[in-house]
Amino acid sequence: MIGHILIHPIRADFDEDSLIVYQAYSDLIGKEAARCNTLNVPGFSQDRMTWIKPSFLWMMYRCGWGQKDERQTTILRIRMKTSAFTTILENSVLSNYSEVQNQTHGEWRQVLKRLPNRIQWDPDRDEKLNRLERRAIQVGIAPEFVGSYVASILKIEDITDLCQAIHREIRETGTSSKLPSERVLPLF
């Protein structure tokens, strides 16, 4: 049951069996992951939490279009199995108690101890990375789930050049025809 964490709709680019999530890494990790089509590359750690983001523009805000810092210079578009995404969500808890509904603080703390993955709802972004009223999900995958996440990956693409082209087009015209099409992901 994932209703306790879905306090906002999840918007993503998806098809019948898979969805797109984004991650940004250093060139060392990101370029090798795209080349090998796996995150099991030197520098990637399965022993720490890794964060995935289905919202393209929230990812661009988070990594500054790949220019924020040297740890986020390669932007990856990762197609993963929807079933794996759902399993990750089923084993997640909201990381911020202020968003918890229908639980006392003590009950939430107990769930926090039991479920390893974390959910954060952050303001989604528009093309110019201004805050929107709607929220975007960010999913922290705990070490015990990282292996299954990596195994669920169908395709990894380095989209850094595409992101920079979109960014240029937005600066010049205010929008871009290259933005991914995201819609509400039906999970119930």
DRENPA-3360 file (N, C-alpha, C; in nm, 2 decimals, always signed):
BEGIN
1 = MIGHILIH = +0.08/-0.12/+0.00/+0.00/+0.00/+0.00/+0.09/+0.12/+0.00 ~ +0.06/+0.21/-0.09/+0.15/+0.33/-0.10/+0.07/+0.46/-0.08 ~ -0.06/+0.45/-0.05/-0.14/+0.57/-0.03/-0.09/+0.67/+0.07 ~ -0.02/+0.62/+0.18/+0.03/+0.70/+0.28/+0.14/+0.80/+0.24 ~ +0.20/+0.77/+0.13/+0.31/+0.86/+0.08/+0.27/+0.94/-0.04 ~ +0.16/+0.90/-0.11/+0.12/+0.97/-0.23/+0.02/+1.08/-0.19 ~ +0.08/+1.18/-0.13/-0.01/+1.30/-0.09/-0.02/+1.40/-0.20 ~ +0.05/+1.37/-0.31/+0.05/+1.45/-0.44/+0.06/+1.36/-0.55;
9 = PIRADFDE = +0.00/+1.39/-0.67/+0.02/+1.31/-0.79/+0.17/+1.30/-0.83 ~ +0.21/+1.19/-0.88/+0.35/+1.18/-0.94/+0.33/+1.20/-1.09 ~ +0.41/+1.30/-1.14/+0.42/+1.32/-1.28/+0.55/+1.26/-1.33 ~ +0.54/+1.19/-1.45/+0.65/+1.13/-1.50/+0.63/+1.10/-1.65 ~ +0.74/+1.07/-1.72/+0.73/+1.02/-1.86/+0.73/+0.86/-1.84 ~ +0.63/+0.80/-1.89/+0.61/+0.66/-1.87/+0.54/+0.59/-1.99 ~ +0.55/+0.46/-2.00/+0.47/+0.38/-2.09/+0.41/+0.27/-2.01 ~ +0.36/+0.16/-2.07/+0.28/+0.06/-2.00/+0.36/-0.01/-1.89;
17 = DSLIVYQA = +0.49/-0.03/-1.91/+0.57/-0.11/-1.82/+0.69/-0.04/-1.75 ~ +0.72/+0.08/-1.79/+0.84/+0.15/-1.74/+0.81/+0.30/-1.73 ~ +0.91/+0.36/-1.66/+0.90/+0.50/-1.64/+1.04/+0.56/-1.64 ~ +1.05/+0.69/-1.66/+1.18/+0.76/-1.67/+1.20/+0.82/-1.53 ~ +1.33/+0.81/-1.48/+1.37/+0.88/-1.37/+1.50/+0.95/-1.41 ~ +1.54/+1.05/-1.33/+1.67/+1.12/-1.37/+1.76/+1.12/-1.25 ~ +1.89/+1.11/-1.28/+1.99/+1.12/-1.18/+2.11/+1.20/-1.24 ~ +2.18/+1.27/-1.16/+2.30/+1.34/-1.21/+2.42/+1.29/-1.13;
25 = YSDLIGKE = +2.53/+1.27/-1.20/+2.65/+1.22/-1.14/+2.77/+1.29/-1.19 ~ +2.89/+1.27/-1.13/+3.01/+1.32/-1.18/+3.03/+1.25/-1.32 ~ +3.12/+1.31/-1.40/+3.15/+1.26/-1.53/+3.20/+1.11/-1.52 ~ +3.28/+1.09/-1.42/+3.34/+0.96/-1.41/+3.24/+0.85/-1.39 ~ +3.14/+0.87/-1.31/+3.03/+0.77/-1.29/+2.93/+0.78/-1.41 ~ +2.88/+0.90/-1.44/+2.77/+0.91/-1.53/+2.80/+0.86/-1.67 ~ +2.91/+0.90/-1.72/+2.95/+0.87/-1.86/+2.97/+0.72/-1.87 ~ +3.03/+0.66/-1.77/+3.06/+0.51/-1.77/+2.93/+0.44/-1.76;
33 = AARCNTLN = +2.83/+0.49/-1.67/+2.70/+0.42/-1.66/+2.63/+0.42/-1.79 ~ +2.63/+0.53/-1.86/+2.56/+0.54/-1.99/+2.62/+0.45/-2.09 ~ +2.76/+0.45/-2.09/+2.83/+0.36/-2.19/+2.80/+0.21/-2.16 ~ +2.80/+0.17/-2.03/+2.78/+0.03/-2.00/+2.63/-0.01/-1.98 ~ +2.54/+0.09/-1.98/+2.40/+0.07/-1.95/+2.37/+0.00/-1.81 ~ +2.45/+0.05/-1.72/+2.43/+0.00/-1.58/+2.49/+0.10/-1.48 ~ +2.44/+0.11/-1.36/+2.50/+0.19/-1.26/+2.61/+0.11/-1.19 ~ +2.63/-0.01/-1.21/+2.74/-0.09/-1.15/+2.87/-0.06/-1.22;
41 = VPGFSQDR = +2.92/+0.06/-1.19/+3.04/+0.11/-1.25/+3.13/+0.16/-1.14 ~ +3.26/+0.18/-1.16/+3.35/+0.23/-1.05/+3.30/+0.37/-1.01 ~ +3.30/+0.39/-0.88/+3.25/+0.51/-0.82/+3.11/+0.51/-0.77 ~ +3.02/+0.43/-0.83/+2.89/+0.42/-0.78/+2.88/+0.33/-0.66 ~ +2.82/+0.37/-0.55/+2.81/+0.29/-0.43/+2.67/+0.24/-0.41 ~ +2.66/+0.11/-0.39/+2.54/+0.05/-0.34/+2.52/+0.05/-0.19 ~ +2.62/+0.11/-0.12/+2.62/+0.11/+0.02/+2.56/+0.24/+0.08 ~ +2.51/+0.33/-0.01/+2.45/+0.46/+0.04/+2.32/+0.48/-0.03;
49 = MTWIKPSF = +2.24/+0.57/+0.02/+2.12/+0.61/-0.04/+2.14/+0.68/-0.17 ~ +2.06/+0.64/-0.27/+2.07/+0.71/-0.40/+1.93/+0.77/-0.43 ~ +1.93/+0.89/-0.49/+1.80/+0.96/-0.51/+1.76/+0.96/-0.65 ~ +1.64/+0.93/-0.68/+1.58/+0.94/-0.82/+1.47/+1.04/-0.82 ~ +1.46/+1.10/-0.94/+1.36/+1.21/-0.96/+1.29/+1.18/-1.09 ~ +1.15/+1.16/-1.09/+1.08/+1.15/-1.22/+1.05/+1.28/-1.29 ~ +1.06/+1.39/-1.22/+1.04/+1.52/-1.28/+1.17/+1.58/-1.35 ~ +1.16/+1.59/-1.48/+1.28/+1.65/-1.55/+1.32/+1.78/-1.50;
57 = LWMMYRCG = +1.22/+1.88/-1.49/+1.26/+2.01/-1.46/+1.30/+2.02/-1.31 ~ +1.25/+1.94/-1.22/+1.30/+1.94/-1.08/+1.44/+1.89/-1.08 ~ +1.47/+1.79/-1.17/+1.61/+1.75/-1.17/+1.70/+1.86/-1.23 ~ +1.65/+1.93/-1.33/+1.74/+2.04/-1.38/+1.76/+2.15/-1.27 ~ +1.66/+2.18/-1.19/+1.67/+2.27/-1.08/+1.78/+2.22/-0.98 ~ +1.77/+2.09/-0.95/+1.86/+2.03/-0.85/+2.00/+2.03/-0.89 ~ +2.03/+2.00/-1.02/+2.16/+1.99/-1.07/+2.21/+2.12/-1.15 ~ +2.12/+2.22/-1.16/+2.16/+2.34/-1.23/+2.20/+2.32/-1.37;
65 = WGQKDERQ = +2.11/+2.24/-1.44/+2.13/+2.20/-1.58/+2.27/+2.13/-1.60 ~ +2.32/+2.06/-1.50/+2.45/+2.00/-1.51/+2.57/+2.08/-1.48 ~ +2.54/+2.20/-1.43/+2.65/+2.30/-1.40/+2.66/+2.34/-1.26 ~ +2.59/+2.28/-1.17/+2.59/+2.32/-1.03/+2.72/+2.29/-0.96 ~ +2.77/+2.16/-0.97/+2.89/+2.12/-0.91/+2.95/+2.00/-0.98 ~ +3.07/+1.97/-0.96/+3.14/+1.86/-1.03/+3.08/+1.72/-1.00 ~ +3.00/+1.71/-0.90/+2.93/+1.58/-0.87/+2.80/+1.56/-0.95 ~ +2.76/+1.66/-1.03/+2.64/+1.65/-1.10/+2.65/+1.70/-1.24;
73 = TTILRIRM = +2.76/+1.67/-1.31/+2.78/+1.72/-1.44/+2.73/+1.64/-1.55 ~ +2.70/+1.51/-1.53/+2.65/+1.42/-1.63/+2.50/+1.39/-1.58 ~ +2.41/+1.42/-1.67/+2.27/+1.40/-1.64/+2.22/+1.27/-1.71 ~ +2.17/+1.18/-1.63/+2.12/+1.05/-1.69/+1.97/+1.04/-1.69 ~ +1.92/+0.99/-1.81/+1.78/+0.96/-1.82/+1.78/+0.80/-1.80 ~ +1.71/+0.76/-1.70/+1.71/+0.61/-1.67/+1.57/+0.56/-1.68 ~ +1.55/+0.46/-1.77/+1.42/+0.39/-1.79/+1.43/+0.27/-1.70 ~ +1.33/+0.26/-1.60/+1.32/+0.15/-1.51/+1.19/+0.09/-1.52;
81 = KTSAFTTI = +1.18/-0.03/-1.46/+1.05/-0.10/-1.46/+0.96/-0.04/-1.36 ~ +0.83/-0.01/-1.40/+0.73/+0.05/-1.31/+0.71/-0.04/-1.19 ~ +0.71/-0.17/-1.21/+0.69/-0.26/-1.09/+0.80/-0.24/-0.98 ~ +0.92/-0.22/-1.03/+1.03/-0.19/-0.93/+1.01/-0.06/-0.86 ~ +0.97/+0.04/-0.93/+0.94/+0.17/-0.88/+0.83/+0.16/-0.77 ~ +0.73/+0.08/-0.80/+0.62/+0.06/-0.71/+0.67/-0.01/-0.58 ~ +0.75/-0.11/-0.60/+0.81/-0.18/-0.48/+0.89/-0.09/-0.39 ~ +0.97/+0.00/-0.46/+1.04/+0.10/-0.38/+0.95/+0.19/-0.30;
89 = LENSVLSN = +0.84/+0.23/-0.37/+0.74/+0.32/-0.30/+0.67/+0.25/-0.18 ~ +0.64/+0.12/-0.20/+0.58/+0.04/-0.10/+0.66/+0.03/+0.03 ~ +0.79/+0.05/+0.01/+0.89/+0.04/+0.12/+0.94/+0.17/+0.16 ~ +0.86/+0.28/+0.14/+0.90/+0.41/+0.17/+0.82/+0.48/+0.27 ~ +0.88/+0.58/+0.33/+0.81/+0.67/+0.43/+0.84/+0.81/+0.40 ~ +0.75/+0.90/+0.43/+0.78/+1.04/+0.41/+0.89/+1.08/+0.50 ~ +0.99/+1.16/+0.45/+1.11/+1.19/+0.53/+1.08/+1.31/+0.62 ~ +0.97/+1.38/+0.60/+0.93/+1.50/+0.67/+0.80/+1.48/+0.74;
97 = YSEVQNQT = +0.80/+1.48/+0.87/+0.67/+1.46/+0.95/+0.57/+1.56/+0.92 ~ +0.60/+1.68/+0.88/+0.50/+1.79/+0.86/+0.41/+1.75/+0.74 ~ +0.45/+1.66/+0.66/+0.36/+1.62/+0.55/+0.28/+1.49/+0.58 ~ +0.31/+1.43/+0.69/+0.24/+1.30/+0.73/+0.09/+1.33/+0.76 ~ +0.01/+1.24/+0.71/-0.13/+1.25/+0.73/-0.18/+1.13/+0.81 ~ -0.27/+1.15/+0.90/-0.34/+1.04/+0.97/-0.24/+0.96/+1.06 ~ -0.14/+1.02/+1.11/-0.04/+0.95/+1.20/+0.01/+1.05/+1.30 ~ +0.02/+1.00/+1.42/+0.09/+1.08/+1.52/+0.24/+1.08/+1.49;
105 = HGEWRQVL = +0.31/+1.17/+1.56/+0.45/+1.18/+1.54/+0.52/+1.05/+1.58 ~ +0.47/+0.99/+1.69/+0.53/+0.86/+1.74/+0.50/+0.75/+1.64 ~ +0.38/+0.74/+1.58/+0.35/+0.64/+1.48/+0.44/+0.66/+1.35 ~ +0.46/+0.78/+1.31/+0.55/+0.81/+1.20/+0.69/+0.76/+1.23 ~ +0.74/+0.79/+1.35/+0.88/+0.75/+1.39/+0.89/+0.60/+1.38 ~ +0.79/+0.52/+1.42/+0.79/+0.38/+1.41/+0.80/+0.33/+1.27 ~ +0.72/+0.39/+1.18/+0.72/+0.36/+1.04/+0.86/+0.40/+0.98 ~ +0.92/+0.51/+1.02/+1.05/+0.55/+0.98/+1.16/+0.45/+1.01;
113 = KRLPNRIQ = +1.14/+0.38/+1.12/+1.24/+0.28/+1.16/+1.22/+0.15/+1.08 ~ +1.10/+0.13/+1.03/+1.06/+0.00/+0.97/+1.08/+0.01/+0.81 ~ +1.05/+0.12/+0.75/+1.07/+0.13/+0.61/+1.19/+0.21/+0.57 ~ +1.28/+0.15/+0.49/+1.41/+0.21/+0.46/+1.42/+0.33/+0.36 ~ +1.32/+0.33/+0.26/+1.33/+0.43/+0.16/+1.26/+0.56/+0.20 ~ +1.30/+0.67/+0.14/+1.25/+0.80/+0.18/+1.18/+0.87/+0.06 ~ +1.08/+0.94/+0.10/+1.00/+1.02/+0.00/+1.01/+1.17/+0.04 ~ +1.04/+1.26/-0.05/+1.04/+1.40/-0.03/+0.95/+1.46/-0.14;
121 = WDPDRDEK = +0.86/+1.55/-0.10/+0.78/+1.63/-0.20/+0.83/+1.77/-0.20 ~ +0.89/+1.81/-0.31/+0.95/+1.94/-0.33/+0.87/+2.02/-0.43 ~ +0.88/+2.15/-0.43/+0.81/+2.23/-0.53/+0.86/+2.19/-0.67 ~ +0.77/+2.16/-0.76/+0.81/+2.13/-0.90/+0.85/+2.26/-0.96 ~ +0.90/+2.26/-1.08/+0.96/+2.38/-1.15/+0.90/+2.39/-1.29 ~ +0.90/+2.52/-1.33/+0.87/+2.54/-1.47/+0.99/+2.55/-1.55 ~ +0.98/+2.59/-1.68/+1.09/+2.59/-1.77/+1.21/+2.68/-1.73 ~ +1.17/+2.79/-1.66/+1.27/+2.88/-1.61/+1.32/+2.85/-1.46;
129 = LNRLERRA = +1.27/+2.73/-1.42/+1.30/+2.67/-1.29/+1.24/+2.75/-1.17 ~ +1.14/+2.83/-1.20/+1.06/+2.89/-1.10/+0.97/+2.79/-1.03 ~ +0.95/+2.81/-0.90/+0.86/+2.72/-0.82/+0.72/+2.72/-0.88 ~ +0.66/+2.60/-0.88/+0.52/+2.58/-0.91/+0.45/+2.54/-0.78 ~ +0.32/+2.55/-0.79/+0.23/+2.51/-0.67/+0.23/+2.36/-0.66 ~ +0.24/+2.29/-0.77/+0.24/+2.14/-0.75/+0.37/+2.09/-0.70 ~ +0.37/+1.97/-0.65/+0.49/+1.91/-0.59/+0.55/+1.80/-0.68 ~ +0.68/+1.78/-0.67/+0.75/+1.68/-0.74/+0.81/+1.58/-0.64;
137 = IQVGIAPE = +0.80/+1.45/-0.67/+0.85/+1.35/-0.58/+1.00/+1.33/-0.61 ~ +1.07/+1.31/-0.50/+1.21/+1.27/-0.50/+1.21/+1.14/-0.41 ~ +1.27/+1.04/-0.46/+1.27/+0.91/-0.39/+1.41/+0.87/-0.35 ~ +1.44/+0.86/-0.22/+1.57/+0.81/-0.17/+1.56/+0.66/-0.15 ~ +1.65/+0.59/-0.23/+1.65/+0.45/-0.23/+1.76/+0.40/-0.13 ~ +1.72/+0.33/-0.03/+1.81/+0.28/+0.08/+1.91/+0.17/+0.02 ~ +2.02/+0.16/+0.08/+2.12/+0.06/+0.03/+2.06/-0.08/+0.01 ~ +1.97/-0.13/+0.10/+1.91/-0.26/+0.08/+1.82/-0.27/-0.04;
145 = FVGSYVAS = +1.78/-0.16/-0.11/+1.70/-0.16/-0.23/+1.78/-0.12/-0.35 ~ +1.90/-0.07/-0.33/+1.98/-0.01/-0.45/+2.00/-0.12/-0.55 ~ +2.04/-0.24/-0.50/+2.06/-0.35/-0.60/+1.94/-0.39/-0.68 ~ +1.82/-0.39/-0.62/+1.70/-0.42/-0.70/+1.67/-0.30/-0.80 ~ +1.70/-0.18/-0.75/+1.68/-0.07/-0.84/+1.77/-0.08/-0.96 ~ +1.90/-0.11/-0.94/+2.00/-0.12/-1.05/+1.95/-0.23/-1.14 ~ +1.91/-0.34/-1.09/+1.86/-0.46/-1.17/+1.74/-0.42/-1.25 ~ +1.66/-0.33/-1.21/+1.53/-0.29/-1.28/+1.55/-0.20/-1.39;
153 = ILKIEDIT = +1.68/-0.15/-1.41/+1.70/-0.05/-1.51/+1.71/-0.11/-1.65 ~ +1.63/-0.06/-1.74/+1.62/-0.11/-1.87/+1.72/-0.03/-1.97 ~ +1.73/+0.10/-1.94/+1.82/+0.18/-2.03/+1.87/+0.30/-1.96 ~ +2.00/+0.33/-1.98/+2.06/+0.45/-1.93/+2.11/+0.54/-2.04 ~ +2.07/+0.66/-2.05/+2.12/+0.75/-2.15/+2.18/+0.88/-2.09 ~ +2.29/+0.92/-2.14/+2.36/+1.05/-2.10/+2.28/+1.16/-2.18 ~ +2.21/+1.24/-2.11/+2.13/+1.34/-2.18/+2.19/+1.48/-2.15 ~ +2.31/+1.49/-2.11/+2.37/+1.62/-2.07/+2.36/+1.72/-2.19;
161 = DLCQAIHR = +2.41/+1.68/-2.31/+2.40/+1.77/-2.42/+2.26/+1.81/-2.45 ~ +2.17/+1.72/-2.45/+2.03/+1.76/-2.47/+1.98/+1.86/-2.37 ~ +2.01/+1.84/-2.24/+1.97/+1.93/-2.13/+2.03/+2.07/-2.16 ~ +2.15/+2.07/-2.20/+2.21/+2.20/-2.23/+2.15/+2.27/-2.35 ~ +2.11/+2.19/-2.45/+2.04/+2.25/-2.56/+1.90/+2.30/-2.52 ~ +1.83/+2.23/-2.44/+1.70/+2.27/-2.39/+1.72/+2.40/-2.31 ~ +1.82/+2.40/-2.22/+1.85/+2.52/-2.14/+1.87/+2.64/-2.23 ~ +1.95/+2.63/-2.33/+1.98/+2.74/-2.43/+1.85/+2.79/-2.50;
169 = EIRETGTS = +1.77/+2.69/-2.54/+1.65/+2.73/-2.61/+1.55/+2.80/-2.52 ~ +1.54/+2.76/-2.39/+1.46/+2.83/-2.30/+1.51/+2.97/-2.27 ~ +1.64/+2.98/-2.26/+1.70/+3.12/-2.23/+1.67/+3.21/-2.35 ~ +1.67/+3.15/-2.47/+1.65/+3.23/-2.59/+1.50/+3.26/-2.63 ~ +1.42/+3.16/-2.60/+1.28/+3.17/-2.65/+1.17/+3.17/-2.53 ~ +1.22/+3.12/-2.41/+1.12/+3.11/-2.30/+1.06/+2.97/-2.29 ~ +1.08/+2.89/-2.39/+1.03/+2.75/-2.38/+1.12/+2.66/-2.47 ~ +1.08/+2.53/-2.47/+1.16/+2.44/-2.55/+1.06/+2.33/-2.60;
177 = SKLPSERV = +1.07/+2.29/-2.72/+0.99/+2.18/-2.78/+1.05/+2.05/-2.74 ~ +1.17/+2.05/-2.68/+1.24/+1.92/-2.65/+1.21/+1.87/-2.51 ~ +1.13/+1.95/-2.43/+1.10/+1.90/-2.30/+1.02/+1.77/-2.30 ~ +1.05/+1.68/-2.21/+0.98/+1.55/-2.21/+0.84/+1.57/-2.17 ~ +0.75/+1.48/-2.22/+0.61/+1.49/-2.19/+0.59/+1.41/-2.06 ~ +0.54/+1.48/-1.96/+0.52/+1.41/-1.83/+0.37/+1.43/-1.80 ~ +0.32/+1.32/-1.74/+0.17/+1.32/-1.70/+0.16/+1.24/-1.57 ~ +0.04/+1.25/-1.51/+0.02/+1.18/-1.39/+0.03/+1.03/-1.40;
185 = LPLF = +0.11/+0.97/-1.32/+0.14/+0.83/-1.32/+0.03/+0.76/-1.24 ~ -0.05/+0.67/-1.31/-0.16/+0.60/-1.23/-0.10/+0.48/-1.16 ~ -0.10/+0.49/-1.03/-0.04/+0.38/-0.95/-0.14/+0.30/-0.87 ~ -0.27/+0.34/-0.88/-0.38/+0.27/-0.81/-0.47/+0.20/-0.90;
% end
